[in-house]
Amino acid sequence: MISPVVCTYMRQYYKTDITRLTFGELWRLAPGPAFLFAAVIKILNIKLAVPNATCRVDKLIILEPATMSKVVRPDTWKRIEECHALGFNFEFWYTVPLIGGEGYGAVLSSPDRRTIAHVIYSRTVADLIQELTIHCFQSRARDGSPITTGAKKQQMMPTPGEHVIYRPGFSVAQTWDEHKDFLNRLAAQTVPMDRAAIEQFLVDVSNRDVDFNIERGVYVPMTEAEVRELRLKSPPSPVPGILVNAD
């Protein structure tokens, strides 16, 4: 049994201002007819309510593996098993504070500990339930910059200093092969990471993304009233002992 995770301070949550996204980002997020609607909103600078919120994190919330069996969908477990088949070893499950959605990550490490396999299950629960599982491989360069190969479509603009390629539709094995090729093309000097270093690496990657989007005005601070309203639409986490909306 894990102890409830309750924050002792009020976090600053951020919402997405879609009017600050580029037209390229809008197209990737909402292709087809929906892009026209999004483009009009951007041009007219219309502020819309958002279904979820994010924040900077100080540390990951580590989860007991046994609690995840009834939370994530079978496709997530299948990808984890495929990572095991490639020689990756399980490290931990984790989550981070979110409102209006849930995200759970399974992290596995390569035998030399220079690459992690990252299988992420996310569920948007505000207004309309949407589920998604993605996987990627990540390494840390000597200068601390992340090197990522993800089996998903690009949506948001990459964080400056991050080396990333997108391979939507690739299997776990194909993505791993692509990541190794990517490292060779970069002539990257990567560093091994122990358990503590992996946790800090993921915190740093998350905060780099949040900070970048705050700087360019895409993430804007939410008022306490906005946070309360969004919480009311968000059911509690299905993971026992995790009270991610308690701060």
N, C-alpha and C positions, 0 to 999 in steps of 0.2 A: 504493500500500500504506500503510495506516495503522498506527501503532505500537500495541501492546497497551496498553489502559488498565488499569493495576494500581494499586489504592489502597495508600497507604503507611501507613495506620492502620486500626484496627478500627472500622468504622462501628457505630453503634447502630441496630439494626433493631427494628421494632415489628410486633407481631401484632395482629389485631383481636379484641377481647373482645366477642362479640356480646351478652353480657348487659348491656352498657352502651348498646346501641343502643335507640332509642325503639321502641315498638310500631309506629309509622308507618313507620319505616325497615325494620323486620323485614318488614312487609307488602309494602313496595315491593321488597325484595330477594328475598323468598320468598313470593309470593302463593299463595292457594289452600291445599290441605292442608298444604303444607310450612310455612306460617305457624304452624299449631298446634304443630308440633314445635319450631320456633324460639321460640315464646312460652313453652312449657314449660321450655325450656333457660334462658330469661331469668328466669322466675319462680323456678326452683329454683337459679339461680346456678351452673349447671354449666359448667365450663371445658372447652372442646373444643380439640383440636389444629387449627391453621389451615394451609391449603395454600400460603400465600404471605406475604411480608413486605415492608415498605416502610421508607423512611428519609428523613431530610432530605437535601437535595442542596446542594452548594456551587456546582456548575456543571453544565451539560448535557454529555453525551458526544456530540460531533458525529460523524456518520457520513458516509462517502463514498456519494453517491447510487448509484454503480454496484454497491455491495455489497448493495443492497436488492432487486434485481430478482428474486431467488429466495427472498426471505425472506417478504415480505408477499403477501397473496392478491390476485387480479385486481380484486376490488371496491374495494380500497384505491386502486389505480392509476386506476380509473375515476373515483373522487371527486376525485382530484388533477387529472385532466384537466378535470373539470367546473369546478373552481376556476380553472384556466387560462382556460377559456372565458368566465368572468366578469371577466377582466382581472387576476387575481391573479398575482403573479410568485413563482416558487419561491425560497425562502431557504435551507433546509437540512433534513436529516434528523437526528434525535437520539434518544437513549435515556437512561435513568437507571438507577441500580443497583436491581435487584429480585431477590428470591429466590422461586422457585416459579412464576415467570411472566416474560413478556417484554412490553415495550411500546415501540413505535417510532412517532415522530411526524414527519409531514411538515408543514412550516410554509411558508406562502405569504403574501405581503403585498399589500395593496391599492395601487393607484397612488399614493394620497396617504399611504400608510404609517401610516394611523390605525387600520387593522383588519388582523388576521391571520386567515387561514383555517388551521384546524388539523385535519388528518386523522390519526387515531390507529388503529393496528393493535395489538391486544393478543392474547396467547396465554397461557393458563394451562396450565402443563406438569406440575404436580405431580398425581399420581394420575390425573387425567382431562384430556385435551387439549380445550380450548375456545377457539375463535377468534372475534374480534369486531372490526369496523371501525366507528368512529363519526367524525362530523365536527362541528365547531362554528366559530363566528366569535367573536373576542375583540377588545376594544378596551380601552385604558387611559385612565381618567379622569384629570383633572389632579391629583387627590388620591392617585393611585396605585392606586385600587381597580379591579379587573377588571370588565368588563361582558361577559357571555357569553350567547350564544344557541346552545344545543346540540340537535342532532337525536337525542335519546335520552330515555329515561324518567328521572325523578328517582329516585335511590336514597338516597344519604346526605343528611343535612341540609347545606344550603349554608353556606359559611363566612361568618361575620358580616362585613358590609361589602362583600360581593360582590353585584353585580347579575346575576342569572341567570334565564333562562327556558328551559323545556324544551319541545321540539317533536318528540316521537318520530315517526318515519316521514316527516319532511319531507325532500325532496330537497335537494341542495346549493343550487340556485337559490332554492328556497322558504325555506331557512334564512337565506340572505343577505338576502333581502327582509325577512324577519321581524326580522333584526338591525338593519337600517337603520330600520325602524319603531320598534323598541325604543329605539334611540338618540334618535330624535325624541321619543318619549314621555317619556324621562328628561330631555330637554333637556340631554343630556350634552355637556360640553366635553372632547373627547378630545385626546390628544397624539400626534403622529407618533413612530414608533420606528425608529431605524436598526437594523442587524443586532445590535449589542451590546446595545441596549436591549430588543430582542425576546427575546434569550437571558435577560437578567436578569429580564424580566417573567415568563417561564415558570418560572424558578427560584423567584421570589417567590410566584407562584400556587400552585405545588406545596408550598412550605414553609408557606404560610398554612393550607392544608388539613391538613397533617400536624400542625402546632402546635395547631390547633383541636381535632383529634381526640385529641391527647395530653392537652390541658387537660380535656376532658370524660370522659377515661378510656376511650375507645373503642380508642385505640392504646396498647398497654402494651409496655414494653421486653422484648425476648427475651433469654434467657440465651445464653451462648456455646454451650452444649450444644444448645439448641433450634435455633440457627442452623446448627450443624454437621449436625444431623439433617435439617433441611430442605434443605440443600445437596446431601446425598446423594441426595435424590429428584429433584433438578433437573438436567436435562442442560445442557451448556454452550451458550452463545449460538451460533446459527447464523451470526452476523455475524462475518466474519474480523477478528481483531485485538481483539475486544471480550471482555474477561475480567471481566464484571460481578460475578462471584462470587469474585473473587480477594482481596478485602480481609479 
